[in-house]
Amino acid sequence: MRILFIGIGSIARKHINALNLMHLDVVIYALRSSKQSTSIDGIVNIYNRNEVRDLDLDFVLISSPTSFHARDIRFCLELKVPLFIEKPVSNTLNLDKILSSEISSKTYIGCNLRFLDCIIFTKRFIENTSSKVNEVNSYCGSFLPEWRPNTDYTQSYSADPQKGGGVHLDLIHEIDYLVWIFGYPCKSKKLLRSNSSLNIPSIDYANYNLIYEDFVANVQLNYFRRDSKRTFEIVFADFTISVNLLDNTVFMDDELIFSSDQTIIDTYYHQMKYFIENMGNGMMNDIYEAYQILKIAL
């Protein structure tokens, strides 16, 4: 199997580790921007886009900065091979030329929380219960300065809106899994701010109301919470389901009804396995679906 990576940063390394765990016979190429780029063991560097067309690839994984996604997607669609695009699909809604063209490549936008056991359990639970949903709350708060040890967070990709940084895009997972579970809302409202003590120009707080016919789903995201918290709560007519994504547990009121030893890192393996097994067929969260979710975020 021959795979091209466009963008070889920290997220790409997680995908490469997932591939290694699958024990596949793979050749991994990386399209690099400069011959001074650091070499990585086991990866073949490519420096010219014209060389890519002769590689006979099985698929391409786009994990470049989000602001480059539209450019990279346009190029890769010419290759007519399946595309794995790291979330979000873009940092702009100006994808009309891409979406209006006939896309013959199979596409998948990587939102790995769809492979987290507690989210999968909760989705199935909701599908099988007769109790009415009255309210949904999704929260994710963590401390950006601790995301990437030994680096200056103010110089990071996440802190730079020009590169596609911002909590509303970094943590688009929360909107994604709500849409995956409940479908698209009838309408949505948002509040985006960047005036916390972090002193960065990108969005560091986001608040969304996803308005469904019978209930409202509230989403809060931030970069500045020191004691990390990532939870998902569904208030039913008869009970409350509380999901802790960091612990991979689900409670019904005060009773534990599900737990898993799976880690967030493990989801990258399950996601890659899903992609490789389905890249010849239609996949969930293709470029059209991900664009609709991006519209909510932006």
ABEGO torsion letter per residue (X at the ends): XBBBBBEABAAAAAAAAAAAAAGBBBBBBBBBABAABBBBBGBBBBABAAAAAAAGBABBBBABBAAAAAAAAAAAAAAGBBBBBBOBABABABAAAAAABBBABBBBBBBAAAABAAAAAAAAAAAABABBBABBBBBBBBBAAAABBGBBAAABAAABAAAGBEAAAAAAAAAAAAAAAAEBBABBBBBBBBABAAGBABBABBBBBBBBAABBBBBBBBAABABBBBBBBBBBAABBBBBBAAAGBBBBEABBABBBABBAAAAAAAAAAAAAAAAABBBBGBAAAAAAAAAAAX
